[in-house]
Amino acid sequence: MKPLVTIIVPTLNRTTYLAEALNSVLAQDYPNLDILVSDNGSRDDTPDVARAIAGDDPRVRFRRNEKTVPLYQHFNQFVTEARGEFYMVVCDDDVINPACVSELIGVVERHPEINVVIPANVTIDEKGTVLTRFAHPDSEKLDSFEYLKHWLYEGTPAYFACLATMLTRTATVKHFGGYQHLARGQNIDNLLMIQCALTGPVGYAANATFFWRIYSRSYGSASDPKLVGFSSHQLVMALRTHPQTVKALGNIAPEQRQAILDGAQLLSTRAFLYAIRFYDDPVKAFPRLFDFPYDPRFYKLVLAFYVRNLRSLFQTRGVKPANGSAESSPTMSAK
């Protein structure tokens, strides 16, 4: 028997893409699927639209909050209700290919010690036009520390744009207490990725594809820079204070532990600088730096960024992200 997988489709007042997202889930060729549509208090016809799309498909269940709750709380609600040994999230404006779940599960069947598997990432625009296809690692089983280092320190090529959609062992997420209370839900998936990677190797399924839609009204794109800064600071603090995470970090070598903590600080700093458009105009962005919660480590990194990027500004009269590509922007967080 194939392990049961729960696919969760969280939705809120966004019927524009819901049909495309939910139909991509219904089209999965995996034989043992539990589909949970979770409405976080929509005030439009989202519930009716979702039920019409699903029809009488016996794999589909529905849940709904009468009032909208914070993102981390919504995510924890559906994790609690996930029936599968594994689960994955497909947001209401994203898409997965028909073999996505089969390919992801194939990795954990070949490597049972893996607790998290990432699909190939492709970014698309509002109309579904492909913007960026991200690179593939050389192996489907990745050393967790090397993987985290590659991601946190912005190694090239980049392998993903968003961690909202990945196959995760449900018991592992529950072990860490579910999604943490980070501002507006920003960075909750980044923290979860680090936590899961601390439990064993990271899986990668090259033939499973997650299409992440990027547009002006998407959750991540519309984030307030001040909230991005606050959640970024909370991410770093969670790695230093969250009991289960601290314990997991304590099981690795001290130099690796410090590298992960430093890398998370770097990721958080880049995310905030990106949100305040530092890479476009570091001089104009300067006043926004004080929106970030006070942290000497943050300002030390910012000083290094200014030294490097101001030099480029005077040379080119226009600053771009470090390697001038879409991959150089920080990994966006849960929608």
N, C-alpha and C positions, 0 to 999 in steps of 0.2 A: 504493500500500500504506500503510495506517495504521501509525504507529510502534508497535512492540511496547511494551507496558506490563506491568511486573511488579507484581502486588499481593502484598504480604507479609502473612501473618497470623501474628504471633508469639503463642505461647501457652505457658502454664505452669500446670498444676493448676487449670484453670478451665473445666470442661465445662458449667457452668450456662448460659453465654451463647454458647458456642462455635458451636453449631448456628446460632443467629440471625446471628452475625457472618459465619460462613463461607457460609451460604446467601445472604446479601446480596451477597457477592463473586461467588458462582457465578451470580447472577441478572443480572450486568452485561450490558448490550446491546452493549458494545464488542467488535468482531470480532477483535482481535489481542491476546489476553490470555495472560499467563503468571502462574500463581498458585503461590506458594510458601508452604506451611505450615511454620513453623519452631518446633519444640518445644524449649524451653530446659530439658530434663531433667525433665519431669513424672514424678511418682511415682504417678500414678493412671492411669486408662484413657484419658487425653487422646489418645494416638496412635491407638488403636482407634476412638474416637469420630470423630476427624477423617477417618480413612480411610473409615469407614462413610458419612459425610455426602458426601464427594467421589465415592464410588463409582468408576466407571471413566472419569470426566471426564478427557480427555487434556490439558486445560490445567493440571492440578494436579500439583505435585511436593511431596515431603516431605523434610525434613531434621530431624535430632534431635541434641541434645547429650546425651551420656551423663550428664554432670553439669551442674548449673545454673551458668552463668557470669554475670558482671556484665552489667547491661543494655546498656551502651555496647558491650561486646564482642559480645553477641548481635546487636545491630543491625548492627554492622560485618560479622559473619559473613554475614548475609543480603544486605547491600549487595554484598558480594563475589560472591555467587551470583546476583544479579539479572541476568537476561538482557536486560531491556528497556532501551530508550533512556531511558525514564522509569520511575520506580517510585513506589509509595505504600504506606504502612503502614496496615493496619486491625487494631487490637488485638482480642483475643479476646472482648471484652465490648462492642464498639462496632458500629455499623451504617452502611452507605452506601446511598443510593437507587440504583435500577437504571441510571439514566442518568449516574451520577457520573463514571465514567472518560470516557465520550463527551464530556460537557460540559467536563471539565478539559482534555482533549486538544484540543477545539475552540478553546480560548483560545490554546494555543501554536501551533496551525496558522494562526490569524489573525495571531499576533504571534510569529514564530520567535525573536526576541531574548529572550523570556521563559524563565527557567530554573526558576521555581517558581510554582505556581498553588494558591490556597487555595479550598476549597469553602465554601459557606454552612454555618454552624455552628448546631446545635440541641443543647441539653442535654436528656437524658432521665433518668428515675430507674430503679430496679431493674426496675419493671414495664413500662418503655418509655413512660411518660407524659411528655409534653413539659413541660419546666420553663421553658426560655427559648429564644426564637428571636432570634438576633442580627441586627443590621442589615446591609444590603447597601451597599457603596460605590456611587458613581454610575457607575463605569466598570469594565470588565473588564481594563483596563490601567492600573496605578497607578504613579505616580512613586515610585521606591524610597525616596528620602529622606523624602518626605512621608508615605509609608506607615509607615516605621519610626518617625518622630516621632509620628504619631497613636497608634501602639501603645505605644511606650515611655513616652510622657508621659500615657497614659491618656486619650486624646481620646475624645470622645463624638460619636455613638454607638459602642459597641464592635462590632467586626466578627467576633470569634471568641472562643472560650473555651479552645481547646486547639489546639496546632500539631502534634500527633502524626500527624495524617492530612492530608497535602497532596501534590500531585503535584510531583515533583522530578526534574530532569534528572540521571541517574545519574552522568554524567561530571563534573558540577559538584560533587556531593558527594565524589566521589573526589579531585577537585582539592584540596579542603580537608582531605583525609586522613580522610574519614569522620566518624563521631560521636566526639566528644572524651571523654576519661576524666574525667567529672564525677561527683561523689559520688552513688551509688545511681541514676545515670542521670537525676537531676533536671536540668532545663535543657538537655539535649542537643539537643532540638528547637528551643528558643528560640535557642540559639547557631547552629544550622544555618539558621534562618530569616534571621537577620542576615547570615550569610555569603552565602546565596543572593541576598538582596536587594542586596548590594553588587556583584553581577555584572550587573545589569540591572533592568528594570521587574519589578514583581510582578503576577502575574495573579490574577484573581478570577472564579470561575464561579458565578453566582447560582443556576443550576439544578442544580448538583451539591451534594448535601447529605450532611454528615457528622454523624451522631447520636452525641454523646459521652455515655456513661453515667456518671453521678455517683452514688456510693453509698459507704457507710462502709468497705467492704472493697476498694475500688478502689485501684490502686497509688498514685496521686497523693494520695488522701484519707488514706491510712494513713502518710504520710511523717513521719518524725521531724523536728521543727523544727530540731534541731541539724544534721541532714544537709541540710535545705533551706538553712540558712544557709551551710554549707560549700560546697554546689554553687553557690549564688548568688554567693558570693565568687569561686569558680573561673570562673564565666561572665565576670565583669568582667575577671579576670586574663587569660583566654584572648584577649579582645579587645585586650589591651595587649601580649601576648607571643607568641601563636601566629603563626608566620612568614607563612603564606599569608593569614591574616586581617589582620595588620598591613599587608601589602602591598596588599590590597584596600582597606583604609581609607585608605591613602596615595594612592589614585587619586581621591579625592573632595576637595572643598574643605575647608580646615582647620576652618572654623566648623561645617561639617556633620559632620566627623569628631568634633569635640569634643561636639557635640550628641548623637551616637549613644553615645559613651562615657558621657556624663552620664545619658542616658536609660536605658542598661543598668544603671547604678548605682541609678537610681531604681526600675526594675523589680525588681532584686534585693532592694532594701530593702523594698519593698512585699510581695514574696513572703514574706520572712522574718517581717515584722510580722503578716501574715495567718496564718502558721503558728503563731505564739505567741499568737494571739487578742488582739493588741494593740488592734484596733478594737472589741472587746467591753469590755475593761477595761485601759487603758494602765497603770494603777498596778500591778495584779496581774502584768502582763506584764513589768514592769521587770527583775526578776532574770534573765529569759531572754535579755535583750539581750546578755549576755556569752557566750552560746553562739555568737554570730556571730564569725568570725575577725577579729582586730583590723584595722580599716581606718578611718582618720580621716574619709574621705568618708562612710562609713556612719553614723558617730556624728553628723556634721554634719546629715545628712538626718533622722536620728531625732530630734534636738533640735527641728527644725522641725515634725516630726509631733507631738511632744509639746505644743509650744506651741499648735498649732492644735486638737488633739483634746482636750486637757485643758480648754480653754476650752469646747468643746462638752459635755464631760462635766459640768461644773458647771452648765451651762444646761439640759441635758436629762436628766441622770442615766443616760445610756446612749449609748454611741458606736457609730455605724454606719460602714461604709466611706464614702468621700468623697461619692458621690452617692446613697448609700442603695439601690443596686440590685445585682443579681447581677453585672452587667458591671463593677462597680468593683473586684471582687476580681482579683488578678493572674492573668495567663494561666497555667494549670496546665501542667505539663511532661509529658514522655513517660511513658507507663505501662509 
